[in-house]
């Protein structure tokens, strides 16, 4: 019982710290809560209530999906202090999901190329030291799971259209 109370107290203190950290950030509500990617920053909080949304069927339907464009050379994500980011892979046809294996390898389901790629990061870096096709000839793979869970999985399950497939590691 004391162990449960200790765990509960720890969880409450972590939650309180997270809420206290967010409390100093402005909460955007109403029309101010709607914005675009240019206004996003770590810690921006938005509260959108059902009444803030447009009424159904009042506006015309729109198809204005995003297009593909080249990334500007100096473009970098805005990150919280203490975080960093590196480009690991580019030129993929249709990356759908990335999973990290227990040994640190990155498995990427490339749906349009009908394959799963494996990247082995270099020591101390996110840059890959090696890249290989782990499985090919799949039909639009989109999910990856390691089994059994833990440090030494023996199988990689790959979900694809209408079925899943177990592959040996």
Secondary structure as the mmCIF struct_conf table of DSSP 4:
data_model
#
loop_
_struct_conf.conf_type_id
_struct_conf.id
_struct_conf.beg_label_comp_id
_struct_conf.beg_label_asym_id
_struct_conf.beg_label_seq_id
_struct_conf.end_label_comp_id
_struct_conf.end_label_asym_id
_struct_conf.end_label_seq_id
HELX_RH_AL_P HELX_RH_AL_P1 UNK A 2 UNK A 23
TURN_TY1_P TURN_TY1_P1 UNK A 24 UNK A 24
BEND BEND1 UNK A 25 UNK A 25
HELX_LH_PP_P HELX_LH_PP_P1 UNK A 26 UNK A 26
STRN STRN1 UNK A 27 UNK A 29
HELX_RH_3T_P HELX_RH_3T_P1 UNK A 30 UNK A 33
HELX_RH_3T_P HELX_RH_3T_P2 UNK A 37 UNK A 39
TURN_TY1_P TURN_TY1_P2 UNK A 42 UNK A 43
STRN STRN2 UNK A 45 UNK A 47
HELX_RH_3T_P HELX_RH_3T_P3 UNK A 50 UNK A 52
BEND BEND2 UNK A 53 UNK A 53
HELX_LH_PP_P HELX_LH_PP_P2 UNK A 54 UNK A 55
TURN_TY1_P TURN_TY1_P3 UNK A 56 UNK A 57
BEND BEND3 UNK A 58 UNK A 59
HELX_LH_PP_P HELX_LH_PP_P3 UNK A 65 UNK A 68
HELX_LH_PP_P HELX_LH_PP_P4 UNK A 70 UNK A 72
TURN_TY1_P TURN_TY1_P4 UNK A 73 UNK A 74
TURN_TY1_P TURN_TY1_P5 UNK A 81 UNK A 82
BEND BEND4 UNK A 93 UNK A 93
STRN STRN3 UNK A 95 UNK A 100
TURN_TY1_P TURN_TY1_P6 UNK A 102 UNK A 103
BEND BEND5 UNK A 104 UNK A 104
STRN STRN4 UNK A 106 UNK A 110
TURN_TY1_P TURN_TY1_P7 UNK A 111 UNK A 114
STRN STRN5 UNK A 115 UNK A 121
HELX_LH_PP_P HELX_LH_PP_P5 UNK A 122 UNK A 122
TURN_TY1_P TURN_TY1_P8 UNK A 123 UNK A 124
BEND BEND6 UNK A 125 UNK A 127
STRN STRN6 UNK A 128 UNK A 136
BEND BEND7 UNK A 137 UNK A 137
BEND BEND8 UNK A 139 UNK A 140
STRN STRN7 UNK A 143 UNK A 147
BEND BEND9 UNK A 148 UNK A 151
STRN STRN8 UNK A 155 UNK A 160
TURN_TY1_P TURN_TY1_P9 UNK A 161 UNK A 162
STRN STRN9 UNK A 163 UNK A 168
#
